[in-house]
Amino acid sequence: KDVQKEREPHVYLSKEEVKEKIQSYNSSVTDKLKMTLNANGVYTGFIKVQMELCRPITVQSSQSQGRCAPSNQETAFYLPDGCVNTLHISSTNTVREVIEALLKKFFVADNPAKFALYKRCHKEDQVYTCKLSDREHPLYLRLVAGPKTEMLSFVLREHETGEVMWEAFSIPELQNFLRILDKEENDQLQILKNRYAAYRGKLEEALRGVLKPG
């Protein structure tokens, strides 16, 4: 069940309360992705983000990284379903910063404003997916919920704006989309041709059996 954007009430914990929660969190961790409390009260840790993207992403090649102008060394492709990435962040990092860091880690050239971070949690035997505010702190949510992803997980999606806002995409992105669509169209056409060729062969074989002099 998808719900409206939600701003999680941030309870300001004392340093001692944070320390106790981190100790409790780390004692339940099974994948070695523990949290660390620094002397200044800021803590660091890991979150896992599942990529649920319906549209292709644009990735820069190593030669074009750092350039501002669009490059023909950018490639668009669909991410596989269920792709999960792990990020090391701090308690001060916001949702917007997490999205930017995630895209930067994988050299994604798309505008971060095209994406939103969602939380998925279990409540009363139902699964809820809720878009987070840009100013939320994902590591705080992870700490409060505990390390079990069944209780809380993070999902990256495109903004749900109804129709696709094509004007937000660059010319190279749109050209890559057309190339992907052309390839998909040709692949589907070849599948149909092979299917009907096999069907035609079976019909001709059946006709030869019927018309064979006996």
VENHU-V838943 format. One record per pair of residues at least 4 apart in sequence whose C-alpha atoms are under 6 Angstrom apart, sorted by the first residue. I is the first residue (numbers start at 1). J is the second residue. Records with the same first field share a line. If there is no record, write none. Layout:
BEGIN
I: J / J
END
This chain:
BEGIN
1: 128 / 129
2: 128 / 129 / 130
3: 130
5: 130 / 131 / 132
6: 132
7: 133
13: 17
21: 25
22: 26
25: 146
26: 34
35: 44 / 45
36: 43 / 44
37: 43
38: 42 / 43
43: 90 / 91
44: 89 / 90
45: 88 / 89
46: 87 / 88
47: 86 / 87
48: 85 / 86
49: 84 / 85 / 154 / 155
50: 83 / 84 / 155
51: 83 / 155 / 156
52: 156 / 157
53: 157
56: 76 / 77 / 78
57: 76 / 77
58: 75 / 76 / 108 / 109 / 110
59: 74 / 75 / 107 / 108 / 109
60: 64 / 65 / 74 / 107
61: 73
76: 176
91: 139 / 140
93: 97 / 137
94: 135 / 136 / 137
95: 134 / 135 / 136 / 137
96: 134
100: 112
101: 105
103: 108
114: 158 / 159
115: 157 / 158 / 159
116: 156 / 157 / 158 / 159
117: 132 / 155 / 156
118: 130 / 131 / 132 / 154 / 155
119: 129 / 130 / 153 / 154
120: 128 / 129 / 152 / 153
121: 127 / 128 / 151 / 152
122: 126 / 127 / 151
142: 146
149: 153
193: 197
196: 200
208: 212
END
